């Protein structure tokens, strides 16, 4: 499994629903520079071969447009070559799953730093997800209305002080605030496959939430 939704990202290997290895990537190097070498390294360290992999999984977003494209393309290439399924998992869903144990009944706000003073966000409560949005943190915090909430993700880490100032003891930031996602993506994908989901690689679609700069530029020319 591979996550490239954040500058660091991570990759993982799981078997029978158990994560064998999960490793963070070197954030000082671009995803293009470190892939697919990171994936081959984790296989080597786990003493596994690429042809033993039965299912590939990748974070579909939201996050860096470039990172998502490179991550998805890398896993599509491996899955196509191996003739194996490729399962896409939302990074926000993975964050929410990680936060479940610590939430202790609180709803979970998964926040991914979207830069430009915004976050990609989704709210999870009693197993349901509010549709992901991209917005300024202060706008979202006003909408959350002070109900007990666990915040998780690199967006929660970036805006930790603002969260604490607005929500008091009812709002907590997870520890760690920005966990690695690849291991959880691997186990979520395994559960989907066990339930009968085995999509071919070409069906993967990135979850952008915000329109790309190219789309915004085209819109500007059309309306200018």
N, C-alpha and C positions, 0 to 999 in steps of 0.2 A: 504494500500500500504506500501511497505517496501523497504528501501534502505540500503544495507550493503556494498556499494562500497568503502566507506572510513572508517577510524577507528571509527568515531563518528556515522555516519549513522542517519537515522530518520525513523519514521513511521507516517502514516496519515490516516485519515478517511474522505471520501467525500460522498456527497449525491447530486444527480441531478447536477453533474458537479461543485459543490461548496465544497471547503475544509472546513470541520467542525472543525477538529483539526489536527495539525501537531506538532510533538514533536521530538527534538533531543534525541539521546541516550547517555548514559554515556560512553565516550571514554575510561575511565580507566578500563572498564570491556569488556571482549571479547564478540563477537556476540553470541557465544555458551552459555555464562553465562546469557545474558540478554534476550534471546529469548526462548520461545514465550511470556515471561512475559510482555515485552514492548507493544506487540500488545494487550494483554488482558487489560493492564492498560489504553491504549488510548480508548478502547471500553467502559470501565467502566466510564472514565471521560466524555465521550460523551453520557453516558446513553444509550448505544446501546448493543445489544446482538450479539454474534458471529453468531447465526443462522439467523440474519437479513442481513448479508453481502451477496450480490448478485454476486460480482466480486472481485477477488483477483488480486493484481498487484505487481510486484517485479522488481527491477533494475537488469538487466542482465549483467551489467558491462560497461566498464572494471573497474578493481580494484583489491583489495586483493583476491587472489584465495580462501583462506579459508573463508573469509567473504562472497564471492559470493556463494560458495557451501552451507554454512550454511543458508544464506538468502533464496536461491532458494528452498532448501530442506524443510525449515520451511513452506514456502508458498505453496509448493506442498502438504505437509501433510495436511494443513488446507483445501486447495481446494479439494483434494481427499475426505477427510472426509465429506465435505459439499456437494459434487457433483456439484461444481461451476467451472466456467472457471478461468484460471490463465493467465493473460496478462503480457508479458515481455516487458520492456521498457529500451532502452539504457540510461545509466546515462549521456552520452555525449549529447544525444538528449534532455534530460530534462534540462541540463545546457543551451543549446542553446535556448530553449523555454523561460527560465527564463530571459536570457539576451536580448531578443528581444526588450523590452520596452526601456532599457537603451542604446541599440546599436545605436539608432538614425541614421540608414542608414549604419552604419559600418558593415563589416562582423564580424562574431563571431568565436573566437578560443576557443573551450572548451578543457580545460587541466585538467587532473586528475593526481595527483602525482603517478608515477609508481616506486618511490624509485630508488636506484642504479643510481642516477643522470639523470633519464629519466622521461618523461611524456607520458601518453596516450593522444592523441590529435586528434581532428577532426575539420575541418574548415567548417563553414556554411556561404553560400553567396547566397542571393536571393532564399532561400528555398531549395537549394541543399547542399548535404553533401559530402565532400571529404572523402574517405574511411579512417577509423581510423588507426593510426599508433602508434608505440611506438618509441620514439627518444629522443636524447638530446635536451634540449631547444635551445642551440645556433644553432644547425643545422636547427631546425624549424624556428627560427627567421630570419635566412639568407634566407630561402625560402619564407617567407612572404613578403619580398621586401618593407617594409615600408608603405604599403597601410593601410588606416584607419581601425583599428581592435579593437574590444572589447574582452578582455581576461577574462574568467570566469572559476572557479573551484579551487580546492585546489592546483592544479599545478600552476595556475596563482598566487595564494597567495604565494607559496613557492618561485617562481622565479620572483616576482614583480620587484625587483631592476633591474634585467637583462632585463626585458621587457621594463621598462622605459628608461634604458640607451641606448638600441638599437633602439627604435622606436620613441622617442621624443613625442610630443603632439599628433601625429597621432594614437598612441597606448594607450589605457586606460585599466585599470583593474577594473572590476565590483565592485560595492559596495552593498552588501558584496561580497567579492571575491569568497567565498565558501559557497553558500546558501544551506539550506536543500533541498533535492530533492523529498522526499516522496509525498508531496502535489501535485507537478507537475506531478509526475508519476501517481498518482491517477486520475488526470483530463485527462491526455493523454490516459490512459487506458480506461476511460469512453467514450472518443470520439471514440476510436477504436471499442469498443463494440457497441456503437450506430450506427456505420457504418457497423456492421455485423460480426465483428471479435469476436469470443468466443472460443479460443483454449483450449483444455483439458490440465490439468496440466503436463502431461508427455511430451508435446512437447517443453517445455521451455529448451533453451540451453544458457549456459553462454557465454558472449562475452569477451574472454580473451585478444585478440590482441597479447600479448606476450605469448610464449609457457611456460607451467609450468616447474618448476625445474625438475620434474620427467621426462618430455619429453626431456628436454635438456640433462639430464643424460643418457637416453636411446640412444639419438643421438650420444653423446660422445663415448659411448661404441661401437656403431655400426661403427663409423668412426675412432676410435682410433687404 
